[in-house]
């Protein structure tokens, strides 16, 4: 088992800190690799505000972390990428929400579905990409409403498409 510290929530290698540097930061992440998975403790304002279990079960969570909420993340590899499922829970284990994200082989999200604690769909986000550049995110609501929640600006879209039109 190893423990690593990061400056941001994403646990990117470029953001890695030493244990001493992490102690001096109010906001950081401690990642504990546990063989088949990892436990990620998110610190905000000097205290743990969320725990994320990647591929490991949250056994004894409330006894160890008290009233801190947690996520359980499971990743399934597919031939076209992977599916990431996140279950959001209160410290007592009550599910508050769930999300399911389909990611392509390049790590780009394609579709993200959100559900409430009872499993009822709350929204569905569809991502449109041009290579590695995000063009648009469209959110579909259960009542049939559709909103463009992100749109690349016209200059960025034109630069991606090049002089020959859409690419």
N, C-alpha and C positions, 0 to 999 in steps of 0.2 A: 504494500500500500504506500502511495506517495501523496504528498500534499504540495500543491502549487498555488500561487497567488497571482491575481490579475487586477489591472487598474479599471477595467470595464466589464460589463455584464457578459460580453461575448466570449471570454476566455481565449482571445486570439493570442498567438505566441508573441507578437510584437508588443503586447500589453503586459507581459509577465513582469511581476515584481518579486523582490525578496520578501521573506517573512517580516523583516524589520521595516521595510518600506510600507508594507501593507498595514502594519500596526499604526503607523503615523497617518494613514488615510481614513477618513470617515466613511468613504464609499469605495468598496472594493469587493472582490470575489475570492473565496477560498474554495479550491477544487480538490476533493479527496478522491483519488482513483482507487476503486475497490475491486480490482481484478476484472470482473465481467461488466462493470459499469462505473459510474462516478456519482458522488454527492457534491452538489455545488451549493455553497452557502453565500447568499447575496447580502452584503452589509450596506446599510444606508444610515447615515448620521451616527455611525459608530456601533450599531446594533444589527443583528441578523434580522432581516425583514422578510426573507423568503428562502426556502430550501428547495432545490430541484434534484430529484432522483432520476438519473439516466440509467435505465436498464437494471436497477436494483430496487428491491421492495422497501418501502418506508416503515420497516419494523420498529416499533417503539418510538415513533416520531414525537408524540406529545410528551413522553417521559424525558426525551433528550432536549427538545426545543421549546417546550411549553406551548404557548398560543400562536406560534409562528405558522403561517399557512405554507403549503407546499404544492409542488407539481410532481407528477410522475410522467416521465417522457419515455416513450417506446419508439424505436425506429425499425422499420421493416424495409429491407432492400428489395428493389424490383428490377426488372430488366431495363426499365426506362429511367430509373433514379431511385427514389426512396419515398416512403410515407412516414411522416413524423406525427405521432399522436401525443397530445399533452392533456393530462387530466389535472385540473386545478382543484385543490381541496383545502378545507379548513383544517386546523390542527387535529380536530377530533376524527378526521377522515371523511367528513361529509363533502361530497363533490359539489363544487359551486359552478363549474363550467368545464367544457372540453373543446379542444380544437384539433383538427385533422388537416395536415398540410402535405400536398403532393409536391415533391421537389424533383427537378430534372437532374440528369447526370452532371451538369455543371454547377449544381447547388442552388439554382434559381427556383424560387417558388412558382408554381403554376396555378394551383387552386388551394385556397384555404377555407375550410368550413368551420363555423363556430356554433356551439350548442350550449344551452343552459345546463344547470345541474341535473335536470330531469331528462336530458337528451333531446330536447326540442330544438330544432335549428333556429339560430338567431340571425345569421348572415352567411354569405358566401362571397369571397373575394376572388376575382379572376385577374391574373397578371398577364400583361402583354409585353414581350421583350423583343429587342432587336440586338442580337448577339448578347453582350453582357450589359446593355443599357436598358433600363426600365422605361417603357413608353407610357404605360397606362395601367391603372388598377381600377376595376369596375366592381362595385359592391352590389350584390343582389340581396334584397330583403325578403323575408317570408311573405309579406303582403303584396309582393309583385313590384315594388319600387326598385329602380335601378339608379345608382348614383356613381358618377366618375369621381372616385376619391383621390386619385392622383393622375395628373396629365403632364407629360414632359412639355416644356415650352416649345413654341413653333421653331425657334432657331435650332434647338437641340434635335428636333425631329428632322428638320431639313438637312442638318449635318449628317445624321445617321443614314438618311436615304440617299445622299449623294446627288450628283447632277443628273443621273439617269432616272430619277423618280424613286418610288418605293423600292427598297431592296430587301 
